[in-house]
Amino acid sequence: MNKKVIVFFDGHCNLCNWAVDFIMKFDKKGVFYFASLQGQVAKSYNLDDLDSVVFIDESKRKYDQSDAFIEIVARLFILGKCFYLLKIIPRSLRDILYQFVAKNRYKVFGRKETCRIATSKEKAHFLDKN
């Protein structure tokens, strides 16, 4: 049986919410769970970096920034493992691009006034209960 993996995301960010929708659409095994960085679950993990998606894998290892992106895609698609090739590029360089997108995400994609509220269909995969 697959253990759950957790994606912490900025609940106010339209880009981040789009990414959650994308992950849920392609998560055929149902292993991805979600929590906003602004919620209680994130506080219990001592997460306070609102400029980065955070990914917690099956063994409770924490990934952020470009490493989180690579780990999520690698688990989402059969060919996603090819994304591990991006690790050839030094993380500091990969994270420059990640940080640029993170810094400009509200300007480009917009911002919600309140955190995302899971639909009844989604609630089973959201760890923060509204």
TIMAR-522042 format. One line per field, with one value per residue: x, y, z of N, C-alpha, C in turn. Coordinates in steps of 0.1 Angstrom, whole numbers, plus 5000, padded with zeros to 4 digits. Layout:
n.px = [X, ...]
n.py = [Y, ...]
n.pz = [Z, ...]
ca.px = [X, ...]
ca.py = [Y, ...]
ca.pz = [Z, ...]
c.px = [X, ...]
c.py = [Y, ...]
c.pz = [Z, ...]
END
This chain:
n.px = [5008, 5005, 5021, 5010, 5019, 5028, 5018, 5026, 5013, 5009, 4980, 4968, 4977, 4971, 4985, 4996, 4973, 4962, 4982, 4978, 4952, 4960, 4978, 4960, 4943, 4959, 4968, 4966, 4968, 4961, 4977, 4986, 4984, 4972, 4980, 4976, 5001, 4995, 4980, 4970, 4982, 5006, 5019, 5023, 5044, 5064, 5067, 5074, 5080, 5067, 5072, 5077, 5068, 5064, 5073, 5066, 5079, 5072, 5089, 5090, 5108, 5118, 5113, 5120, 5113, 5129, 5136, 5113, 5094, 5105, 5104, 5076, 5066, 5081, 5068, 5043, 5039, 5045, 5067, 5078, 5100, 5121, 5125, 5143, 5167, 5171, 5184, 5210, 5217, 5231, 5216, 5214, 5213, 5190, 5171, 5172, 5156, 5132, 5128, 5125, 5100, 5084, 5086, 5073, 5047, 5022, 5018, 5017, 4999, 4979, 4961, 4943, 4919, 4912, 4922, 4922, 4893, 4884, 4865, 4836, 4843, 4870, 4879, 4888, 4915, 4927, 4944, 4941, 4913, 4884]
n.py = [4988, 5022, 5049, 5080, 5112, 5146, 5177, 5210, 5241, 5275, 5288, 5311, 5317, 5319, 5305, 5284, 5271, 5263, 5244, 5225, 5216, 5205, 5184, 5168, 5160, 5143, 5124, 5094, 5072, 5082, 5092, 5117, 5143, 5173, 5205, 5239, 5264, 5282, 5271, 5250, 5224, 5229, 5245, 5226, 5212, 5230, 5248, 5277, 5291, 5309, 5313, 5290, 5259, 5230, 5197, 5166, 5135, 5099, 5088, 5109, 5128, 5161, 5184, 5213, 5242, 5240, 5213, 5202, 5205, 5188, 5163, 5160, 5159, 5137, 5116, 5118, 5111, 5085, 5089, 5109, 5104, 5111, 5137, 5138, 5140, 5167, 5173, 5173, 5198, 5223, 5228, 5254, 5269, 5260, 5268, 5296, 5302, 5291, 5308, 5332, 5329, 5324, 5348, 5366, 5355, 5364, 5388, 5380, 5358, 5363, 5367, 5351, 5362, 5347, 5316, 5285, 5266, 5233, 5213, 5191, 5168, 5169, 5170, 5147, 5145, 5168, 5180, 5201, 5209, 5225]
n.pz = [5000, 4992, 5009, 5022, 5007, 5012, 5001, 5007, 5002, 4991, 5001, 4992, 4967, 4933, 4913, 4927, 4937, 4912, 4906, 4926, 4917, 4893, 4902, 4916, 4895, 4880, 4898, 4900, 4917, 4941, 4962, 4970, 4993, 5007, 5022, 5033, 5035, 5053, 5072, 5101, 5100, 5086, 5105, 5125, 5114, 5115, 5094, 5077, 5055, 5031, 5005, 4991, 4978, 4997, 5000, 5015, 5017, 5016, 5035, 5053, 5046, 5039, 5012, 4994, 4973, 4941, 4943, 4955, 4935, 4915, 4928, 4932, 4905, 4896, 4910, 4900, 4873, 4850, 4832, 4847, 4862, 4847, 4853, 4873, 4862, 4860, 4883, 4878, 4873, 4893, 4925, 4935, 4912, 4900, 4918, 4916, 4894, 4904, 4926, 4913, 4900, 4923, 4936, 4919, 4916, 4925, 4912, 4885, 4884, 4902, 4933, 4960, 4983, 5005, 5019, 5000, 5000, 5004, 4982, 4986, 4974, 4973, 4999, 5013, 5007, 5017, 5044, 5062, 5079, 5071]
ca.px = [5000, 5013, 5020, 5007, 5029, 5021, 5022, 5022, 5012, 5004, 4966, 4963, 4983, 4963, 4993, 4997, 4960, 4962, 4991, 4970, 4942, 4967, 4982, 4948, 4938, 4968, 4972, 4957, 4969, 4955, 4987, 4990, 4976, 4975, 4977, 4981, 5012, 4989, 4971, 4975, 4991, 5020, 5025, 5028, 5056, 5073, 5069, 5071, 5085, 5056, 5076, 5081, 5061, 5071, 5069, 5071, 5077, 5067, 5097, 5090, 5119, 5112, 5119, 5114, 5117, 5130, 5136, 5099, 5088, 5111, 5099, 5062, 5065, 5086, 5058, 5030, 5038, 5054, 5079, 5082, 5113, 5131, 5128, 5154, 5178, 5173, 5193, 5224, 5220, 5232, 5203, 5214, 5209, 5176, 5163, 5171, 5144, 5121, 5126, 5119, 5086, 5078, 5086, 5064, 5035, 5010, 5017, 5014, 4988, 4969, 4961, 4930, 4918, 4912, 4928, 4914, 4884, 4883, 4851, 4833, 4850, 4885, 4881, 4896, 4929, 4931, 4947, 4935, 4898, 4877]
ca.py = [5000, 5035, 5058, 5094, 5122, 5158, 5190, 5222, 5251, 5288, 5288, 5324, 5319, 5312, 5295, 5272, 5264, 5256, 5233, 5215, 5210, 5196, 5172, 5160, 5154, 5132, 5115, 5082, 5063, 5089, 5093, 5131, 5150, 5188, 5215, 5252, 5268, 5291, 5263, 5243, 5213, 5234, 5249, 5214, 5208, 5241, 5254, 5291, 5297, 5311, 5315, 5278, 5247, 5220, 5183, 5156, 5122, 5087, 5086, 5121, 5137, 5174, 5190, 5226, 5249, 5232, 5199, 5198, 5204, 5176, 5151, 5159, 5155, 5123, 5107, 5120, 5105, 5074, 5095, 5119, 5101, 5118, 5150, 5136, 5145, 5182, 5174, 5175, 5212, 5226, 5233, 5269, 5275, 5256, 5276, 5309, 5302, 5289, 5320, 5343, 5326, 5326, 5363, 5372, 5347, 5372, 5398, 5373, 5349, 5368, 5362, 5350, 5369, 5337, 5303, 5276, 5257, 5221, 5209, 5179, 5157, 5170, 5170, 5135, 5147, 5180, 5177, 5212, 5207, 5238]
ca.pz = [5000, 4991, 5020, 5016, 5006, 5015, 4994, 5013, 4992, 4995, 4998, 4986, 4954, 4922, 4906, 4936, 4936, 4899, 4907, 4934, 4908, 4883, 4908, 4919, 4883, 4875, 4909, 4898, 4929, 4953, 4973, 4973, 5003, 5006, 5033, 5030, 5044, 5063, 5081, 5113, 5097, 5083, 5118, 5132, 5107, 5116, 5081, 5077, 5042, 5023, 4991, 4985, 4980, 5005, 4998, 5025, 5011, 5023, 5047, 5061, 5042, 5034, 5000, 4990, 4961, 4929, 4947, 4957, 4921, 4909, 4935, 4929, 4891, 4895, 4915, 4894, 4860, 4847, 4827, 4856, 4868, 4839, 4859, 4882, 4854, 4864, 4895, 4873, 4874, 4908, 4931, 4936, 4899, 4898, 4928, 4911, 4886, 4913, 4934, 4905, 4898, 4936, 4939, 4910, 4913, 4928, 4901, 4872, 4884, 4911, 4947, 4966, 4996, 5016, 5015, 4993, 5007, 4996, 4978, 4993, 4966, 4976, 5014, 5018, 5004, 5023, 5058, 5070, 5078, 5072]
c.px = [5009, 5010, 5017, 5019, 5021, 5027, 5017, 5023, 5007, 4989, 4960, 4967, 4975, 4972, 4994, 4984, 4958, 4970, 4985, 4960, 4949, 4972, 4971, 4943, 4946, 4973, 4963, 4957, 4964, 4964, 4990, 4979, 4981, 4972, 4983, 4992, 5007, 4981, 4978, 4985, 5005, 5026, 5030, 5041, 5067, 5076, 5065, 5076, 5073, 5059, 5081, 5071, 5070, 5065, 5075, 5068, 5073, 5076, 5099, 5101, 5112, 5120, 5112, 5119, 5118, 5130, 5122, 5092, 5093, 5105, 5084, 5060, 5070, 5076, 5045, 5028, 5048, 5068, 5084, 5096, 5124, 5134, 5139, 5167, 5181, 5182, 5208, 5228, 5221, 5219, 5203, 5210, 5194, 5167, 5163, 5159, 5132, 5118, 5121, 5104, 5078, 5076, 5075, 5050, 5022, 5008, 5012, 5001, 4977, 4969, 4946, 4930, 4918, 4918, 4918, 4905, 4881, 4868, 4849, 4840, 4865, 4888, 4890, 4911, 4935, 4932, 4942, 4920, 4892, 4864]
c.py = [5012, 5043, 5072, 5103, 5136, 5170, 5201, 5233, 5264, 5289, 5300, 5325, 5311, 5302, 5282, 5264, 5257, 5243, 5221, 5208, 5201, 5183, 5163, 5153, 5142, 5122, 5103, 5072, 5069, 5090, 5107, 5137, 5164, 5195, 5228, 5256, 5277, 5284, 5256, 5232, 5218, 5239, 5237, 5208, 5219, 5247, 5269, 5298, 5298, 5313, 5301, 5267, 5238, 5207, 5174, 5143, 5111, 5085, 5099, 5131, 5150, 5179, 5204, 5231, 5239, 5217, 5194, 5196, 5191, 5164, 5149, 5153, 5140, 5113, 5107, 5112, 5094, 5079, 5106, 5117, 5108, 5132, 5150, 5141, 5160, 5183, 5175, 5190, 5215, 5232, 5248, 5275, 5272, 5265, 5291, 5311, 5301, 5301, 5331, 5341, 5329, 5341, 5370, 5366, 5355, 5382, 5392, 5365, 5353, 5361, 5362, 5357, 5359, 5324, 5294, 5268, 5245, 5218, 5196, 5167, 5157, 5168, 5158, 5137, 5160, 5178, 5188, 5211, 5221, 5237]
c.pz = [5000, 5004, 5014, 5016, 5007, 5007, 5002, 5003, 4998, 4991, 4992, 4972, 4943, 4915, 4915, 4937, 4923, 4900, 4915, 4925, 4899, 4890, 4911, 4906, 4878, 4886, 4909, 4910, 4942, 4965, 4978, 4983, 5003, 5019, 5029, 5040, 5055, 5074, 5093, 5111, 5094, 5096, 5126, 5126, 5108, 5103, 5081, 5065, 5032, 5008, 4985, 4988, 4988, 5002, 5008, 5019, 5021, 5036, 5055, 5057, 5036, 5022, 4998, 4977, 4949, 4932, 4949, 4944, 4915, 4915, 4932, 4915, 4889, 4900, 4908, 4881, 4858, 4841, 4836, 4862, 4860, 4845, 4869, 4875, 4857, 4876, 4891, 4874, 4889, 4913, 4932, 4923, 4896, 4906, 4924, 4903, 4894, 4920, 4926, 4903, 4911, 4939, 4931, 4908, 4915, 4916, 4888, 4873, 4893, 4924, 4952, 4979, 5008, 5010, 5008, 5003, 4998, 4993, 4986, 4987, 4970, 4990, 5019, 5016, 5010, 5038, 5067, 5068, 5080, 5078]
END
